[in-house]
Amino acid sequence: MGKTLATDDVDLDKDVQDNPDEGGGAGGNGDEKVEPLKPWMGQLPKELKQDETLAKFDNLETFGKAYKALDEKLSQVVTVPDDNTTDEERAAFFTKTGRPEAADGYELKDPDLPGGMQIPAELKKGFQDKAYEIGLSKRQAGVLYNWFNGQNIDAFKASAAEADKAKEKGRAVLQAEWGADFQENYNLMRRAVAAFGTQEFTDYLEQSGFGNNPMIARVFYGVGKAIGEDKLLEGEAKGKPTKATPGQLSYPSMD
């Protein structure tokens, strides 16, 4: 059964007479529950006097306090941006959801990196700029930055492991091919690299991984053999390459 509120403090007799099926009048439902109208509600318009939502407030004071609390909560409500949102409204939304005032306001902590790995300053700045552009909060940006770096660290370690395998594989191929002449041929190859390649070229072989390729080793071994070891050794005497320590591989990437 629904419940209606009696109107003891206001004159609604005429309404009851005009609508005999309401309020328990003649012809009405005598079983309908009637509750007395709370005194403060007598000040309300007729359409609100029977509002059960308002009836839960004992007096005008409790109603006023509840309204004030609701108003404070509504002031914190934000509207999710859509295609029609202005730049100003979007910026206000991002500010309320935790975006810093500027891109450099993101406090991003760099992780411990494995040897040989670095995080370029321009990459970190680019991350901050993009995070600010799409409105990430400080927490969101920090979580994403940590995940991004974790993925890069895993990829770097995997790449280093593959490079180590390639180094061992390349050395094994040449050891099998050159046999007892392995160290002598390696020394000759190394002298050819130093004689015809710049330090930049040597660094490229090391960083690119091409120094692990037996094909490259064979090429420079052939160059050294064609020129002759005596001439390469003469270059050493003039301060070019130095002899490898016996038993140590001196070719880039294969040490």
Contacts in CASP RR format, 6 or more apart in sequence:
PFRMAT RR
TARGET T0000
AUTHOR 0000-0000-0000
METHOD contacts of the structure
MODEL  1
MGKTLATDDVDLDKDVQDNPDEGGGAGGNGDEKVEPLKPWMGQLPKELKQ
DETLAKFDNLETFGKAYKALDEKLSQVVTVPDDNTTDEERAAFFTKTGRP
EAADGYELKDPDLPGGMQIPAELKKGFQDKAYEIGLSKRQAGVLYNWFNG
QNIDAFKASAAEADKAKEKGRAVLQAEWGADFQENYNLMRRAVAAFGTQE
FTDYLEQSGFGNNPMIARVFYGVGKAIGEDKLLEGEAKGKPTKATPGQLS
YPSMD
1 31 0 8 1.000
1 32 0 8 1.000
1 33 0 8 1.000
2 32 0 8 1.000
2 33 0 8 1.000
3 32 0 8 1.000
3 33 0 8 1.000
3 34 0 8 1.000
3 35 0 8 1.000
3 52 0 8 1.000
4 22 0 8 1.000
4 23 0 8 1.000
4 32 0 8 1.000
4 33 0 8 1.000
4 34 0 8 1.000
4 35 0 8 1.000
4 50 0 8 1.000
5 34 0 8 1.000
5 35 0 8 1.000
5 36 0 8 1.000
5 37 0 8 1.000
5 41 0 8 1.000
5 49 0 8 1.000
5 50 0 8 1.000
5 52 0 8 1.000
5 55 0 8 1.000
6 23 0 8 1.000
6 34 0 8 1.000
6 35 0 8 1.000
6 36 0 8 1.000
6 37 0 8 1.000
7 37 0 8 1.000
7 42 0 8 1.000
7 49 0 8 1.000
7 50 0 8 1.000
8 36 0 8 1.000
8 37 0 8 1.000
9 37 0 8 1.000
9 39 0 8 1.000
9 41 0 8 1.000
9 42 0 8 1.000
10 37 0 8 1.000
10 42 0 8 1.000
10 46 0 8 1.000
10 49 0 8 1.000
12 46 0 8 1.000
15 22 0 8 1.000
15 46 0 8 1.000
16 22 0 8 1.000
16 23 0 8 1.000
16 24 0 8 1.000
16 25 0 8 1.000
20 26 0 8 1.000
20 27 0 8 1.000
20 28 0 8 1.000
21 27 0 8 1.000
21 28 0 8 1.000
21 29 0 8 1.000
22 28 0 8 1.000
23 32 0 8 1.000
23 34 0 8 1.000
24 30 0 8 1.000
24 32 0 8 1.000
24 34 0 8 1.000
35 55 0 8 1.000
37 49 0 8 1.000
37 55 0 8 1.000
38 55 0 8 1.000
38 57 0 8 1.000
38 58 0 8 1.000
38 59 0 8 1.000
39 59 0 8 1.000
40 57 0 8 1.000
40 59 0 8 1.000
40 60 0 8 1.000
40 63 0 8 1.000
41 48 0 8 1.000
41 49 0 8 1.000
41 54 0 8 1.000
41 55 0 8 1.000
42 49 0 8 1.000
43 60 0 8 1.000
44 51 0 8 1.000
44 54 0 8 1.000
48 54 0 8 1.000
54 63 0 8 1.000
57 63 0 8 1.000
57 66 0 8 1.000
76 96 0 8 1.000
78 92 0 8 1.000
78 93 0 8 1.000
78 96 0 8 1.000
78 97 0 8 1.000
79 85 0 8 1.000
79 89 0 8 1.000
79 93 0 8 1.000
80 93 0 8 1.000
81 89 0 8 1.000
81 90 0 8 1.000
81 93 0 8 1.000
85 93 0 8 1.000
94 135 0 8 1.000
95 101 0 8 1.000
97 135 0 8 1.000
97 137 0 8 1.000
98 137 0 8 1.000
98 138 0 8 1.000
98 139 0 8 1.000
99 132 0 8 1.000
99 135 0 8 1.000
99 136 0 8 1.000
99 137 0 8 1.000
99 138 0 8 1.000
100 106 0 8 1.000
100 132 0 8 1.000
100 138 0 8 1.000
102 132 0 8 1.000
103 125 0 8 1.000
103 128 0 8 1.000
103 129 0 8 1.000
103 131 0 8 1.000
103 132 0 8 1.000
104 128 0 8 1.000
105 128 0 8 1.000
105 138 0 8 1.000
106 128 0 8 1.000
106 131 0 8 1.000
106 132 0 8 1.000
106 136 0 8 1.000
106 138 0 8 1.000
106 141 0 8 1.000
106 142 0 8 1.000
106 145 0 8 1.000
107 138 0 8 1.000
107 142 0 8 1.000
108 124 0 8 1.000
108 127 0 8 1.000
108 128 0 8 1.000
108 141 0 8 1.000
108 142 0 8 1.000
108 145 0 8 1.000
109 142 0 8 1.000
109 146 0 8 1.000
110 119 0 8 1.000
110 124 0 8 1.000
110 149 0 8 1.000
111 146 0 8 1.000
111 149 0 8 1.000
111 150 0 8 1.000
111 153 0 8 1.000
113 119 0 8 1.000
113 153 0 8 1.000
114 153 0 8 1.000
114 156 0 8 1.000
114 157 0 8 1.000
114 160 0 8 1.000
117 152 0 8 1.000
117 153 0 8 1.000
117 156 0 8 1.000
119 149 0 8 1.000
127 141 0 8 1.000
127 145 0 8 1.000
127 148 0 8 1.000
128 141 0 8 1.000
131 140 0 8 1.000
131 141 0 8 1.000
131 144 0 8 1.000
131 145 0 8 1.000
136 144 0 8 1.000
163 209 0 8 1.000
163 212 0 8 1.000
163 253 0 8 1.000
166 209 0 8 1.000
166 212 0 8 1.000
167 212 0 8 1.000
167 253 0 8 1.000
167 254 0 8 1.000
169 212 0 8 1.000
170 212 0 8 1.000
170 213 0 8 1.000
170 214 0 8 1.000
170 217 0 8 1.000
170 254 0 8 1.000
171 249 0 8 1.000
171 254 0 8 1.000
173 214 0 8 1.000
174 182 0 8 1.000
174 185 0 8 1.000
174 186 0 8 1.000
174 214 0 8 1.000
174 217 0 8 1.000
175 182 0 8 1.000
177 214 0 8 1.000
178 185 0 8 1.000
178 186 0 8 1.000
183 244 0 8 1.000
183 246 0 8 1.000
183 247 0 8 1.000
185 221 0 8 1.000
186 217 0 8 1.000
186 244 0 8 1.000
186 249 0 8 1.000
186 250 0 8 1.000
186 251 0 8 1.000
187 243 0 8 1.000
187 244 0 8 1.000
187 250 0 8 1.000
188 221 0 8 1.000
188 224 0 8 1.000
188 225 0 8 1.000
188 229 0 8 1.000
188 232 0 8 1.000
189 217 0 8 1.000
189 220 0 8 1.000
189 221 0 8 1.000
189 222 0 8 1.000
189 224 0 8 1.000
189 251 0 8 1.000
190 220 0 8 1.000
190 241 0 8 1.000
190 244 0 8 1.000
190 250 0 8 1.000
190 251 0 8 1.000
191 224 0 8 1.000
191 229 0 8 1.000
191 232 0 8 1.000
191 233 0 8 1.000
191 236 0 8 1.000
191 240 0 8 1.000
191 241 0 8 1.000
192 220 0 8 1.000
192 221 0 8 1.000
192 222 0 8 1.000
192 223 0 8 1.000
192 224 0 8 1.000
192 227 0 8 1.000
192 232 0 8 1.000
193 201 0 8 1.000
193 202 0 8 1.000
193 205 0 8 1.000
193 220 0 8 1.000
193 251 0 8 1.000
193 252 0 8 1.000
194 202 0 8 1.000
194 240 0 8 1.000
194 241 0 8 1.000
195 224 0 8 1.000
195 227 0 8 1.000
195 232 0 8 1.000
195 235 0 8 1.000
195 240 0 8 1.000
195 241 0 8 1.000
196 220 0 8 1.000
196 223 0 8 1.000
202 252 0 8 1.000
203 252 0 8 1.000
204 210 0 8 1.000
205 211 0 8 1.000
205 216 0 8 1.000
205 252 0 8 1.000
205 253 0 8 1.000
206 252 0 8 1.000
206 253 0 8 1.000
209 253 0 8 1.000
210 216 0 8 1.000
210 253 0 8 1.000
211 217 0 8 1.000
211 251 0 8 1.000
211 252 0 8 1.000
211 253 0 8 1.000
211 254 0 8 1.000
212 253 0 8 1.000
212 254 0 8 1.000
217 251 0 8 1.000
217 254 0 8 1.000
224 232 0 8 1.000
232 241 0 8 1.000
235 241 0 8 1.000
236 242 0 8 1.000
236 243 0 8 1.000
244 250 0 8 1.000
248 255 0 8 1.000
249 255 0 8 1.000
END
